[in-house]
Amino acid sequence: MATLKLGGVSTITESGGAVSLDSGVIFPAGHVIQTLVFTNTGNGQSTGTKYAKSDNTWTTTATSTPNWSITKKSSNSNLMFEIGGSAWTGSHNNAQQEGYHCYLRHSLNSDMSSTVTAISYYYMQWDTRGGDNPPSQTSANANGMAWLEAYTNSAIGTVIYFDIQKYAYGSSMNAGYTGNNGGTIIKVTEIQQ
């Protein structure tokens, strides 16, 4: 085991070939602490809500595992989520307002069973109340960003779990995701505050 000290302060520790930053290390504001990338290439449609999970599935169950997670490496940091993926809708109806909404959900609980918060990162609405023939299908790149400040002062080692929620609303409008046209990609960056 080896320890690097700067000015008498322990900063980096090596043990068994693994290197870690010590809790006394303070990065300047704006410094990128870590960046992780997660993917889901599943497919499917639903008239309601589905959730992307880390095992490459989409499920109708809001409280389930597996979920993606990130472990904080700084006690004064926030998380930037950049989310991209293709989505489509079908079965548009005349004289209706219909929409498609995407959320990043996060929690300290691995099964998302309590204290879950959702941040909207994409929204699209179709208004066919004016008549005419609505399209039978619409596709879009459901891309967006979410800035997560809920865990700014959480301790180093705090594990934050997350998934993606896609919700269709309207008169029985189907909506889904198409993994074979690019899949869902989630880039998470921890940034010092």
N, C-alpha and C positions, 0 to 999 in steps of 0.2 A: 504494500500500500504506500502511495506517495501523495504528498499534499504540496500544492503550490501556494505560497503566501506572498502577498504584495503589501508592503508597509505594515507587516505584522498581522494582516488579515488573511485568513484562509479563504481562497477563492476557488480552487479546483482540486478535486480529490480523485485519485485513481485507485481502484480496487479490483483485482482480478481481471484487468484489461478493460474495465468499464470506467469511463470518465464522466464525472458529474460536477455541476456548479454547486458551490456551497451557498447556504441561505443568506450569507452576508453580502453577496454580490449585488450591486445596484447598477443597472444599465441606464444610459441616458434616455430621456423621453423620445419616443419615436423609433427606438431600436427594435428590430425584429428579433424576437426571442426564439421562435420556432415556426415552421410552416409544414403542414401535413396535407395530403391529398387523399380523398376517399371517392369511390365510384359505385355506381349501381347501373347495370345495363338491362334490368328487367323490363318487361312490357306488360300492358294491361289497360283496361278501361273500366270505369265505374260511373254510376249515376250519382255517387256521393263522394265519400272521403276514402283515401288510401294513404298509407304511410310507407316510405322507403326505409329499408333496413340494411344493415351492414352485410347480411348474408345474400345480397343480390335479389331480394324479394320485395314485393309490394303487398301489404296486408291491410285488411279492414280493421285490424285490432290496434287500438291506440296505445294500450298498455301491454307491451310485449318486448321481448329481447330477441335477437341481438340489436343493439343500437351502436352507432359510432360513438367514440369518445376521444377526448383530448385531456391530457394531464398538464396542469399549469406548471410552468418552470419559473415563474416570477410571481411575487405576491402583490405587485402593483401593475397589473396589465389588463388589457381588454382583448377581445377576440373579433377579428374580421372574417366573416364568412362570404366567400364568393361562390355562387351556385349557378350552374348552367345545365341545360338539358332541353330536349325536345318534348313537346306536348301536343296533343291534338284533341279536338272535340268532334262529336258527330251528333246526329239526330236533333239539329236545331228545329225549333218550333216557331210558327207564326204567332205574332202578337204577344211575344214574351220578352222579358229581360232575363238573360242568362249570363253566367259568368264562370270564370275559372280562377282560382285563388291558390297560391302556393305559400307555404309557411316553413320557416325553420323553427323546430320545437326543441327546447333544451330543459335539462333537469339535472339535479344531483343524484337522482334515483336511477339505477341502471334499467329498471323495467318501466320507467316513465309513469309510475302509478300515482304520483302526487307531486305537487309543486311544479307543474309543467307550464312553461310560458311559451307562447308562439309569437314569432316576429314575421310579419308579412314581407315577402321580397318580390312577389310578382302578382299582378292582377290584370285580368282582361274581361271586358264585358261586351256582350252582343245585345243590341236592342232591335228587335224585329217587330216592334209594335206599329211601325209605319206601314206594314204590309209587305208586298212583293214576296218573292220566293227566297227564303233564307238558304245559305249554303248547306249542303248535306254534311260537309266536314270542313273544319278549319284547323290549321296547324300553326304552331308558333315556337320560337325559342324562348322557353320560360326561364330567362336568365335574370339574376338579381344579386343584391348584396345585403348583408345584415350585419349591423354593428352591435356586439354583445357586451354590455357594461355591467351586467348583473353580478359578475364575479370579480370585479376590479380588485377588491381587497381580500379575496380568498387566498388562503395559504398556498405556498408551493406544495405541489403534490395533489391538489384538489382535482378530482376527476369530474369532468362535465360531459354528460351524455347528450346526444342529439339525434334527431331523425328529420325527415322531410315529409310534410303533409301537403297533399294536393286535393283540393276540394272543388267539386263542380256543383253549381246550383242553377236552378231553373226548372222548367216543367219537363222532368225526366230526361234532361240532357246528359248524354254520355260524355265523359272526358277521361283522358288517360295520358300515358307517357310512352314514348317509343325508344327503347334502349338501343335498337338496331340502327337508329339514325343519330347516334352520338352518345346516348346514355346520359345519366346524371353524374356530374362531377362537382365535388365540393372541395374547395380549397380553404383551409383554416389557417390564419396567421395570428399568432400571439404577439401583441405589440406593447412595449413598455409605455407606461403613462408618466 
